[in-house]
């Protein structure tokens, strides 16, 4: 596994671990981090508001990578996120993402998400703050 795929994988594992805090997620991301998801732009602080929002509703989740390709300090992937919410609802989200890396941290992500299973009210889960 390429070091950048390992970094992204570990960031998801920490993010979705119910025993971790928002501060446990921070080391994976550059202080200059930016994210564009489904037309919404998030800076570093916005992103961590997003992490708080996820931790408030997600009971458990895991990611399955379909594709992951790296060239230099960029990567592109397609992954599926399987979520069980605290209210027991299940979601399945497909994500197409482009990452940039800097100093062994995630510097930016541009992604599009598609809700494959779940309530339409959760279509914004990829950018909810």
C-alpha positions in Angstrom: 0.0 0.0 0.0 1.3 3.4 -1.0 2.1 5.8 2.0 -0.6 8.2 0.9 -3.2 5.5 0.7 -2.1 4.4 4.2 -2.4 8.0 5.4 -5.9 8.4 4.0 -7.0 5.0 5.4 -5.7 5.8 8.8 -7.4 9.2 8.8 -10.7 7.5 8.1 -10.1 4.9 10.8 -9.5 7.6 13.4 -12.3 9.8 12.2 -14.9 7.0 12.4 -13.6 5.5 15.7 -16.2 6.4 18.3 -13.4 6.4 21.0 -11.4 9.1 19.3 -11.9 12.9 19.5 -11.7 15.6 16.9 -8.2 16.4 18.1 -7.1 12.9 17.2 -8.0 13.6 13.6 -6.1 16.8 13.3 -2.5 15.4 12.8 -3.6 13.9 9.5 -4.4 17.3 8.0 -2.3 20.4 7.1 -3.1 23.6 8.9 -3.7 25.0 5.4 -6.2 22.2 4.5 -9.0 23.0 2.1 -11.8 20.8 0.9 -14.3 21.3 -1.9 -17.2 18.8 -1.7 -20.3 18.9 -3.8 -19.9 22.6 -4.5 -19.2 23.6 -0.9 -15.8 24.9 0.2 -14.4 24.1 3.6 -11.3 25.5 5.2 -9.4 23.9 8.1 -11.8 25.1 10.8 -14.9 24.4 8.7 -13.6 20.9 8.1 -13.3 20.2 11.8 -16.8 21.5 12.3 -17.7 18.9 9.7 -15.8 16.2 11.8 -17.8 17.2 14.9 -21.1 17.0 12.9 -20.1 13.5 11.7 -19.2 12.3 15.2 -22.6 13.5 16.4 -24.6 11.3 14.0 -22.4 8.3 13.2 -22.4 5.2 15.4 -20.0 3.3 13.1 -18.6 3.5 9.6 -16.0 1.9 7.4 -14.5 2.8 4.0 -13.8 0.4 1.1 -11.5 1.6 -1.6 -12.4 0.7 -5.1 -9.5 2.6 -6.8 -6.6 4.5 -5.5 -3.9 6.0 -7.7 -1.0 8.2 -6.8 1.2 10.4 -8.9 3.8 12.5 -7.1 2.1 14.4 -4.2 -1.5 13.9 -5.6 -3.9 10.9 -5.5 -7.2 10.1 -6.9 -9.6 7.6 -5.5 -13.1 6.1 -5.6 -14.3 4.8 -2.3 -17.5 3.7 -0.7 -18.4 4.7 2.9 -20.8 2.4 4.8 -22.4 4.2 7.8 -24.7 3.2 10.6 -26.1 6.3 12.2 -26.8 6.5 15.9 -30.6 6.2 15.1 -29.7 2.8 13.4 -30.3 4.1 9.8 -27.8 2.7 7.3 -26.1 4.8 4.6 -23.9 3.9 1.6 -22.1 6.8 0.0 -19.9 6.6 -3.1 -17.1 9.2 -3.2 -14.8 10.3 -6.0 -11.9 12.3 -4.5 -8.7 14.0 -5.5 -6.1 14.6 -2.8 -3.0 16.7 -2.5 -0.4 16.0 0.2 2.2 18.2 1.9 4.7 17.2 4.6 3.0 13.8 5.0 -0.4 15.4 5.7 -3.5 15.8 3.6 -3.4 19.3 2.2 -6.6 19.4 0.1 -9.4 17.2 -1.1 -11.8 17.9 -4.0 -14.6 15.4 -4.0 -18.0 14.5 -5.2 -20.3 12.3 -3.2 -23.4 10.3 -4.2 -25.8 8.8 -1.7 -26.5 5.2 -2.9 -28.5 4.1 0.1 -30.2 6.1 2.8 -32.4 9.0 3.5 -32.3 12.0 1.1 -32.0 14.2 4.2 -28.4 12.8 4.5 -27.3 13.7 1.0 -25.2 16.5 2.6 -23.3 14.2 5.0 -20.1 14.7 3.0 -20.1 18.5 3.8 -22.4 18.9 6.8 -21.1 21.3 9.4 
